[in-house]
Amino acid sequence: MLETVSNMDLPSHLRALPPAALEVLRYLNTVELHMAGIDDICDAAGLSERGFGKAIRSLVTKGYVVMDGNQVYRLTEQGSNVADELAEYGFGDDEDDDIDADAMAATDEQADEPATLKRHLVLVMPPRLTALQPTHVVVGFAPASEPTAPAEIVARLSVLNGEPSAPQEASFELDEAAATQDFLITPGAYTQTRVRVEVFQLGPNPDDVATAGGLYVDVDVSTDTDPVEPVAFGTDVTITPQE
C-alpha cells in the first residue's frame, strides 16, 4: 500500500521519488531491453494516466528514464543502477510493498491538478532524403479545437546517422494557435536516417520538466537528387495548460 512504500527504509535519493515512480523503475528493470510503452507500464504498475504522468515526470527529471520512441520509455544506465539498488532493498518482494491500483486512483482523484489536453505534434519532411544534402524539416503543432491557456513547450529534434550530431531545440509559447519551427538536418552516407522529436513542458521551477510525448521516423537515404514532396507525420502529445 502507499503508506507502506513511503515508509520503507530506503536511501534518501529513493525516498525522494513518488511511490508510483518506484513501481515504474521496478517494472522497467524486469522487461527486455528495460523499455516499455505507456499502456504496458500503467497496466503493470497499476497506475492511472495521471499517476503515470507524475511518476514519469520525476524519473525523466532525475535522468533515470528517457523516451525512446513514440510513447516508449527506457531506463538509462543511471536508472538501471537505481532500479538494481531498489531491488537490493527487497522492494516488491512482498505484497505489502506493491502500490494498490485503487489507492493510487483515489490519490489521483484527490490531487488538485489542472486538466490536461491533447495537441497534435507534426513533423513535416520528405519521405526520402539525399545523402549529404542539407534538408529543411518542420516541427509544429496543429491548432487546438478551443481556446487554451499558454504553455511553455520545448521540442527537441535529434538525428541518427546524420547531422547535427547534437540535438536541436526550439521553444514554443503554445496556446490554441498552430505553431511551427524550421530545422536543418543533413543525412549521412547511410541507407536510412532516424529523425526523432521529443516534446517537454516546462514548469515554473528550473527542474520542473515534464515529458509530453514525441515521435520518430525512419526515412530512406539515397543518392537520388530528384526532389520529393514533403509529407506530414504526426502523433498526439499531452499538454497541461498553465493558469
C-alpha positions, -999 to 999 in steps of 0.1 A, spaced: 0 0 0 11 36 -4 18 42 33 40 10 35 60 20 4 67 56 16 79 43 50 104 18 36 140 20 49 154 33 16 182 58 10 173 94 6 175 95 -32 150 67 -34 127 81 -7 126 114 -26 108 96 -55 70 92 -55 58 56 -48 45 54 -83 79 62 -97 94 33 -77 69 10 -93 78 22 -128 115 17 -120 109 -18 -108 88 -28 -138 112 -14 -164 141 -32 -147 123 -65 -153 114 -62 -190 135 -69 -221 158 -40 -230 145 -22 -200 119 -4 -221 81 -4 -225 52 16 -238 29 37 -216 0 12 -216 22 -17 -205 38 4 -178 4 16 -165 -11 -19 -165 19 -35 -148 23 -8 -121 -14 -3 -116 -13 34 -125 -38 57 -140 -28 81 -168 -24 109 -143 -4 87 -119 19 77 -147 24 113 -157 35 123 -122 58 92 -119 75 96 -153 80 133 -148 101 127 -117 121 99 -134 129 119 -165 138 150 -145 164 129 -125 177 113 -156 166 78 -147 143 73 -177 143 87 -213 117 85 -241 130 60 -267 104 62 -294 67 71 -297 53 68 -262 80 43 -252 102 48 -222 136 33 -214 158 31 -183 191 50 -186 223 34 -172 218 56 -141 182 45 -139 191 8 -142 216 12 -114 190 28 -92 165 1 -100 190 -26 -91 196 -8 -58 159 -7 -53 157 -45 -58 185 -50 -33 163 -34 -6 136 -60 -14 111 -36 -29 83 -55 -44 92 -89 -28 61 -87 -5 25 -79 -14 26 -51 11 52 -34 -9 30 -31 -40 12 1 -48 -25 -7 -48 -42 5 -80 -74 15 -62 -54 35 -37 -34 52 -65 -66 61 -83 -81 76 -51 -49 96 -46 -52 108 -82 -88 119 -77 -78 139 -46 -49 156 -63 -57 192 -72 -41 193 -106 -51 211 -138 -67 191 -166 -45 180 -195 -53 182 -232 -40 166 -263 -22 186 -290 -12 171 -324 25 172 -329 35 172 -366 69 165 -383 69 176 -420 98 163 -441 105 144 -474 98 106 -471 132 101 -488 164 120 -482 195 126 -503 228 116 -487 250 146 -475 224 171 -488 210 196 -462 172 193 -458 147 215 -441 122 198 -418 94 214 -399 82 206 -364 50 221 -351 16 217 -335 -18 217 -352 -43 243 -338 -64 233 -308 -102 230 -312 -108 256 -285 -90 284 -267 -64 273 -242 -41 290 -217 -5 291 -230 21 265 -221 59 267 -223 70 239 -246 104 227 -258 107 205 -289 139 186 -292 149 172 -326 177 147 -330 192 128 -359 206 93 -361 230 87 -390 232 124 -398 240 159 -387 239 178 -365 252 152 -341 238 171 -311 201 176 -306 185 209 -317 158 225 -296 130 251 -302 108 268 -277 71 274 -281 47 296 -261 19 273 -271 -17 284 -270 -46 273 -292 -29 286 -324 -8 265 -347 29 269 -342 59 257 -363 97 258 -362 121 250 -391 152 228 -386 180 219 -409 194 184 -410 219 166 -432 216 128 -436 249 109 -437 261 84 -463 238 56 -450 208 39 -463 184 52 -436 182 80 -411 161 83 -380 146 117 -371 133 119 -335 112 147 -319 108 148 -281 84 173 -265 88 186 -230 67 211 -210 85 235 -187 71 245 -153 77 274 -130 108 259 -114 141 252 -132 138 215 -126 101 213 -134 103 195 -167 75 171 -179 77 147 -208 47 154 -231 54 128 -257 70 126 -292 76 105 -322 104 92 -345 105 85 -382 129 62 -401 134 75 -437 154 61 -466 185 78 -478 198 75 -513 220 94 -538 190 103 -559 188 141 -561 153 144 -576 130 165 -553 105 147 -532 73 163 -519 73 165 -481 48 145 -461 34 150 -426 39 126 -397 21 131 -365 10 120 -331 -8 134 -301 11 148 -271 -2 157 -236 -1 193 -225 -11 209 -192 -24 245 -198 -9 269 -173 -33 290 -152 
